[in-house]
Amino acid sequence: IEQGIELGQVLLYKTMLRNGMSVNEISKVCSISVENLKRVLSN
């Protein structure tokens, strides 16, 4: 995983998505841009 985003973070984002949060909500809560979030989740 590039740009210092740790695997644990990715798992956290995926868990949040499964729990019904939107990408926009996750980006706000985790201070990550929507673009970065989508790229990370697509890997």
Backbone hydrogen bonds, N-H to C=O, Kabsch-Sander energy under -0.5 kcal/mol:
donor,donor_aa,acceptor,acceptor_aa,energy
5,I,2,E,-1.6
6,E,4,G,-0.7
9,Q,6,E,-0.6
10,V,6,E,-1.8
11,L,7,L,-2.4
12,L,8,G,-2.0
13,Y,9,Q,-2.7
14,K,10,V,-2.5
15,T,11,L,-2.3
16,M,12,L,-2.5
17,L,13,Y,-2.3
18,R,14,K,-2.3
19,N,15,T,-1.8
20,G,17,L,-1.8
21,M,16,M,-2.3
26,I,22,S,-2.5
27,S,23,V,-2.4
28,K,24,N,-1.7
29,V,25,E,-2.7
30,C,26,I,-2.8
31,S,27,S,-0.7
31,S,28,K,-0.6
32,I,27,S,-1.5
37,L,33,S,-2.6
38,K,34,V,-2.7
39,R,35,E,-2.2
40,V,36,N,-2.8
41,L,37,L,-2.5
42,S,38,K,-1.4
43,N,39,R,-0.6
43,N,40,V,-0.9
